[in-house]
């Protein structure tokens, strides 16, 4: 089984052509013809991720975030990105990234957020015209929850060290919009769809004013909102391939800590 075989199956749920124009997805390091000994699935690829792949006899890392995002003019080991690239090449470790190709998938990042929240009847929040793909999801809780209870629930589900939220809206919560990663651009879409809550990450100070009493904005953290993407990919690849190990990385790559 080669990397090309793996990539073909990944593109069934995350076609590279549906990635955003600014993104860098697909095989970032390696040769498509390389025979796969094992796959390590991770959210980010760091030096310790390469070490874990070596230890577990995995010569392919399937990462959500691309370690090479913008162009590299030199690879001297002067930054964490350069050190990861050098270590991967020296140890014959290939790296494949899905990022916004999976963000835009109807079974991707935001769909997994809906699943862990227990939402039902969810659909794409910002569909791309006539394509069946798009960013974010919106669905319903099976039963409404009190606002304070839902805040605690979202913190627990995403195992967040702390959630930031806008002024409470003073009503029960049932219709929930979600978008993994940096999602401030979709606040207006969530309001337009009459969501009670919008869960995402990386909201800036002035973003919280946009709630205007119409919606409860909850920032659970970037890593926290996307963390279940690893599980999604492992579950998918494990069903497709049984001749070698598909391993969920044990390392947390969250660079943010809380008191």
Buried (B, 14 or more C-beta within 10 A) or exposed (E): BBBEBBBEEBBEBBBBEBBEEEBBBBBBBBEBEBEBBBBBBBBBBBEBBBBBBBEBEBBBBBBBBBBBBEEEEEBEEEEEBBBBBBBBBEEEBBBBBBBBBBBBBBBBBBBBBBBEBBBEEBBBBBBEEEEEBBBBBBBBBEEBBEBEEBBEBBBEBBEBBEBEBBEEBEEBBBBBBBBBBBBBEBBEBBBEBEBBBBBBBEBEEEBBEBBEEBBBBBBBBBBBBBBBBBBBBBEBBBEBBEEBBBBBBEBEBBEEEEE
